[in-house]
Amino acid sequence: MFIKWRTYQRQLNGIKGDKYIQQPIIVKSYRIGIKNVKQSEPELYEKFKDDPDFKKDVKKPRQKVIFKLPSYPVCMTIYFRSPEFMKQRFKWWERVDAIFEELLEVGEDFTEEVVKKLKADIEKNVPRITPAEVEQLKVVLNDLPLHL
């Protein structure tokens, strides 16, 4: 399993908005394979077994969508020292962590290692909020008392 990223722009009455939206999608790759076609559809296999396009199409890797994670505005990661976007990023990570916890309980394909790998892939693009960033934010916002 791996993460596939989908980027799009929202539209209203045919006019695109100024924000780009990105969505991580959990995908599993698989192949149909000639052996599976022989077992499941023997008459189809007999009809097309000498066709090179059929063999090429059957051997081609495919991707099955397992789960679509919540989308987020791309500016959340670009302006990541902004307090509003830091708050959005924190809430987004809370939702993603909750979804992964549910998938661990329910999904039979999801193990601890798979979830750690998927979270690491997501963290490359959407970094988590760290206490050091929160401290830097206080300096940026100038929360210190004014000296008159």
Secondary structure by P-SEA (a helix, b strand, c coil): cbbbbbbbbbbcccccccbbbbbbbbbbbbbbcaaaaaaccaaaaaaccccaaaaaaaabbbbbbccccbbbbaaaaaacccaaaaaaaaaaaaaaaaaaaaaaaccccccaaaaaaaaaaaaaccccccaaaaaaaaaaaccccccc
